[in-house]
């Protein structure tokens, strides 16, 4: 099992942070273009799910999977969106994304007077704590080719 990458977007679709760990294939486009494509896809999927659901959606869109990876999604009440791509064997990561937000993002960014909210995260403390958190996950590992 493995974690491929993680995006953090603000409510306006700006990519605040991107990290990757065990990503084998690159998209062939700039990271900026890739993050815009990711956010656009999320926007479309969320809209589709909310309009097509036969039930009242309390939690909304949580994840989707392809034949190669699984995308996990978590949105905070303030509009921060966390997106983690993993391999198919990783279970639902909603609680883990919530932990990343509450224990890493809030502690290292929101409560840090040197971090300007809404701007790309430049905090080495945040990057270091996020990396430590991800590497400590029970399903983090290097995928066999």
C-alpha positions as CSV (number, residue, x, y, z in Angstrom):
1,X,0.0,0.0,0.0
2,X,1.2,3.5,-0.6
3,X,0.4,7.2,-0.7
4,X,1.2,8.9,-4.0
5,X,0.5,12.6,-3.4
6,X,-1.4,15.2,-1.4
7,X,-3.0,18.6,-2.5
8,X,-4.3,21.3,-0.3
9,X,-6.6,23.9,-1.9
10,X,-8.3,26.9,-0.5
11,X,-12.0,27.8,-1.1
12,X,-11.1,29.6,-4.3
13,X,-9.2,26.7,-5.9
14,X,-5.7,28.0,-5.2
15,X,-3.3,25.2,-4.5
16,X,-1.8,26.1,-1.2
17,X,0.4,23.0,-0.9
18,X,1.5,19.9,-3.0
19,X,3.6,17.0,-1.8
20,X,4.4,13.7,-3.4
21,X,5.9,10.5,-2.0
22,X,5.6,7.4,-4.0
23,X,4.5,8.7,-7.4
24,X,5.8,6.7,-10.2
25,X,4.4,8.6,-13.2
26,X,4.4,12.3,-13.8
27,X,1.6,14.1,-15.7
28,X,3.8,15.7,-18.3
29,X,2.5,19.2,-17.5
30,X,3.6,21.8,-15.0
31,X,2.5,21.4,-11.3
32,X,0.4,24.6,-11.6
33,X,-1.5,23.2,-14.6
34,X,-1.9,19.8,-12.9
35,X,-3.3,21.4,-9.7
36,X,-5.8,23.5,-11.8
37,X,-6.9,20.3,-13.6
38,X,-7.3,18.5,-10.2
39,X,-9.4,21.3,-8.7
40,X,-11.5,21.6,-11.9
41,X,-12.2,17.8,-11.8
42,X,-13.1,18.0,-8.1
43,X,-15.4,20.9,-8.7
44,X,-17.2,19.0,-11.5
45,X,-17.4,15.8,-9.5
46,X,-18.8,17.5,-6.4
47,X,-21.4,19.3,-8.5
48,X,-22.4,16.1,-10.3
49,X,-22.7,14.1,-7.0
50,X,-24.8,16.8,-5.3
51,X,-27.2,17.1,-8.3
52,X,-27.5,13.4,-9.1
53,X,-27.8,11.9,-5.6
54,X,-31.2,10.5,-4.8
55,X,-30.6,11.3,-1.1
56,X,-29.8,14.4,0.8
57,X,-26.0,14.5,0.9
58,X,-24.7,15.3,4.4
59,X,-21.1,14.4,3.7
60,X,-21.1,14.8,-0.1
61,X,-18.2,13.5,-2.2
62,X,-15.7,11.4,-0.2
63,X,-13.6,9.5,-2.8
64,X,-13.5,7.8,-6.2
65,X,-11.2,5.2,-7.7
66,X,-9.9,4.3,-11.1
67,X,-8.3,1.0,-12.1
68,X,-4.9,2.5,-10.9
69,X,-5.5,4.7,-7.9
70,X,-7.9,6.0,-5.3
71,X,-8.6,9.7,-4.6
72,X,-9.7,10.6,-1.1
73,X,-11.3,14.0,-0.5
74,X,-12.0,16.1,2.6
75,X,-13.4,19.6,2.8
76,X,-13.4,21.6,6.0
77,X,-16.2,24.0,7.0
78,X,-13.9,26.9,6.1
79,X,-13.4,25.6,2.5
80,X,-9.9,24.1,2.8
81,X,-9.9,21.0,0.6
82,X,-7.5,18.1,1.1
83,X,-7.0,15.6,-1.7
84,X,-4.8,12.5,-1.3
85,X,-4.1,9.9,-4.0
86,X,-3.3,6.4,-2.8
87,X,-3.2,2.9,-4.3
88,X,-6.4,0.9,-4.5
89,X,-5.9,-1.1,-1.3
90,X,-5.9,1.9,1.1
91,X,-9.2,2.2,3.0
92,X,-11.3,5.4,3.3
93,X,-9.0,8.2,4.5
94,X,-11.5,10.8,5.6
95,X,-10.4,10.6,9.2
96,X,-6.8,10.8,8.2
97,X,-7.4,13.9,6.1
98,X,-9.3,15.4,9.0
99,X,-6.3,14.7,11.3
100,X,-3.9,16.3,8.8
101,X,-6.1,19.4,8.8
102,X,-6.6,19.6,12.5
103,X,-3.2,18.5,13.8
104,X,-0.8,19.6,11.1
105,X,-2.4,22.4,9.1
106,X,-4.2,24.2,12.0
107,X,-1.2,23.9,14.3
108,X,1.5,24.8,11.8
109,X,-0.3,27.3,9.6
110,X,-3.5,28.7,11.1
111,X,-1.8,29.3,14.5
112,X,1.4,30.5,13.0
113,X,1.5,34.3,12.8
114,X,4.3,34.1,10.1
115,X,2.0,32.2,7.7
116,X,-0.3,34.3,5.6
117,X,-3.6,32.5,5.1
118,X,-4.6,32.1,1.5
119,X,-1.1,32.1,0.2
120,X,1.1,29.2,-0.9
121,X,2.5,27.5,2.2
122,X,6.2,28.2,2.6
123,X,6.5,26.8,6.1
124,X,9.3,24.3,6.5
125,X,7.7,23.3,9.9
126,X,4.4,22.4,8.1
127,X,6.2,20.5,5.3
128,X,8.3,18.5,7.8
129,X,5.4,17.7,10.1
130,X,3.2,16.7,7.1
131,X,5.9,14.4,5.8
132,X,6.4,12.8,9.2
133,X,2.6,12.3,9.6
134,X,2.3,10.7,6.2
135,X,5.3,8.4,6.6
136,X,3.9,7.2,9.9
137,X,0.6,6.0,8.4
138,X,0.1,2.2,8.5
139,X,-0.4,2.1,4.8
140,X,2.5,4.3,3.8
141,X,5.1,2.3,1.9
142,X,6.9,2.0,-1.3
143,X,4.8,0.1,-3.8
144,X,6.3,-2.8,-5.6
145,X,6.5,-2.1,-9.3
